[in-house]
Amino acid sequence: MAERINRIKEVLVIQGKTQVWLAEQLGKSTTAITAICTNRSQPHLKDLKRMAHILDVDIRELLVSTKG
């Protein structure tokens, strides 16, 4: 199982949005967004910043905290 680094999938669920919708907003493939949402890969920082803007959240909300 991939290490859980990002919370993008949780934020999408909370907002009632889909991975397909996010892929369309970013101009990325659904496969790439699925890999990111399942933590099999991680987005580049500029893409993470764009995701935060599109989802209207602080970029930190898209990441798993390293502090307990």
Secondary structure, DSSP 8 states (H G I E B T S, - for coil): -----B-HHHHHHHHT--HHHHHHHHT--HHHHHHHHTTSS---HHHHHHHHHHHTS-GGGGB--S--
